[in-house]
């Protein structure tokens, strides 16, 4: 007699929630860390605040990556009588969620550190702005790579 405890379904549900949680943590760290730098810049040069908000916006995009994968994972699930989910599908959802989540933490950490130091350096010397933006883009791409891997893994989960 076959008894299913639903571990694969619970794993997929957890993967969707975990994806968004981990990427939101990375985005929150990036926002907080670069926000500290922006607050420091604002006390001395309030005219630079608007141009210094780029790291905060880029950190928010990281959370959107997690939201996309979480919605895709949730879209693959149906109520248990309608669809049985294999263990393979559950682990592929978990892998796609972890790839996006952990890449989002790395990207958020990078954006936070670079954003904090970059806006403080920008306050001292305006020529660093373009370099700061390029480094922030390279940090953001880490999260985008995780999203691409997560999308590929999620597309293979139905097999």
C-alpha positions in Angstrom: 0.0 0.0 0.0 1.3 3.4 -1.0 1.0 6.2 1.5 2.0 9.7 0.4 2.9 12.1 3.2 3.1 15.0 0.7 6.8 15.9 1.3 7.3 16.9 -2.3 4.2 19.2 -2.2 5.3 20.7 1.1 8.8 21.1 -0.4 7.5 23.0 -3.4 5.3 25.2 -1.2 8.2 25.9 1.0 10.4 26.6 -2.0 8.2 29.3 -3.2 8.0 31.0 0.2 11.7 30.5 0.8 12.6 32.0 -2.5 10.8 35.2 -1.7 12.0 35.3 1.9 15.7 34.9 1.0 15.6 37.4 -1.9 13.7 39.8 0.3 16.4 39.5 2.9 19.1 40.3 0.3 17.1 43.3 -1.0 16.5 44.5 2.5 20.2 44.4 3.4 21.1 46.2 0.2 18.5 48.9 0.8 19.5 49.3 4.5 23.2 49.4 3.9 23.1 51.8 0.9 20.4 53.9 2.8 22.9 54.4 5.5 25.3 55.9 3.0 22.6 58.0 1.4 21.7 59.4 4.8 25.4 60.3 5.4 25.6 62.0 2.1 22.3 63.9 2.7 23.7 65.6 5.8 26.6 67.2 3.9 25.3 67.4 0.3 21.5 67.3 0.1 21.6 68.0 -3.6 23.1 64.5 -4.3 20.4 62.5 -2.7 18.3 61.8 -5.8 21.3 60.6 -7.8 22.3 58.5 -4.9 19.1 56.5 -4.8 20.2 54.1 -7.6 21.4 51.4 -5.2 18.1 51.4 -3.3 16.2 50.9 -6.6 18.5 48.2 -7.7 18.1 46.4 -4.4 14.3 46.5 -4.8 14.7 44.7 -8.2 16.3 41.8 -6.4 13.1 41.1 -4.5 11.1 41.1 -7.8 13.3 38.2 -9.0 12.2 36.1 -6.0 8.6 37.1 -6.5 8.7 35.9 -10.1 10.0 32.5 -9.2 7.7 32.1 -6.3 4.7 32.9 -8.5 5.9 30.3 -11.1 6.4 27.7 -8.4 2.9 28.4 -7.0 1.4 28.2 -10.5 2.7 24.7 -10.9 0.8 23.4 -7.9 -2.8 22.2 -7.9 -4.9 20.7 -5.1 -3.9 17.1 -4.3 -6.9 15.3 -5.8 -6.3 16.9 -9.2 -2.5 16.4 -9.5 0.1 14.3 -7.9 3.5 15.9 -7.7 6.6 13.8 -8.1 9.6 14.0 -5.8 11.6 15.2 -8.8 9.3 18.2 -9.4 9.5 19.1 -5.7 13.2 19.1 -5.7 13.4 21.0 -8.9 11.2 23.7 -7.4 13.4 23.7 -4.3 16.5 24.0 -6.5 15.1 26.8 -8.6 14.0 28.7 -5.4 17.4 28.3 -3.7 19.3 29.4 -6.8 17.3 32.6 -7.0 17.3 33.2 -3.3 20.9 32.7 -2.7 21.9 34.7 -5.7 19.6 37.4 -4.5 21.3 37.5 -1.1 24.7 37.8 -2.8 23.5 40.5 -5.1 21.8 42.4 -2.3 24.9 42.2 -0.2 27.1 43.4 -3.1 24.7 46.3 -3.9 24.6 47.3 -0.2 28.3 47.4 0.3 29.0 49.1 -3.1 26.1 51.5 -2.7 27.2 52.6 0.7 30.8 53.1 -0.2 30.0 54.4 -3.7 27.6 57.2 -2.6 30.1 58.3 0.1 32.8 58.4 -2.5 30.5 60.3 -4.9 30.0 62.9 -2.3 33.8 63.5 -2.2 34.5 63.1 -6.0 31.8 63.3 -8.7 33.9 61.3 -11.2 33.3 58.1 -9.3 29.6 58.0 -10.2 29.9 56.1 -13.5 32.3 53.6 -11.9 29.9 53.1 -9.0 27.0 52.5 -11.4 29.0 49.9 -13.4 29.9 48.0 -10.2 26.3 48.1 -9.1 25.2 46.7 -12.5 27.7 43.9 -12.1 26.3 43.2 -8.6 22.7 43.2 -10.0 23.7 40.7 -12.7 24.5 38.2 -9.9 20.8 38.2 -9.1 19.8 38.0 -12.7 22.0 35.0 -13.2 20.3 33.3 -10.3 16.9 34.2 -11.9 18.0 32.6 -15.2 19.1 29.4 -13.6 15.9 29.3 -11.5 13.8 29.8 -14.7 15.6 27.0 -16.4 15.3 24.6 -13.4 11.6 25.5 -13.1 11.0 24.8 -16.7 12.6 21.3 -16.3 10.5 20.6 -13.2 7.4 19.4 -15.2 9.3 16.5 -16.8 
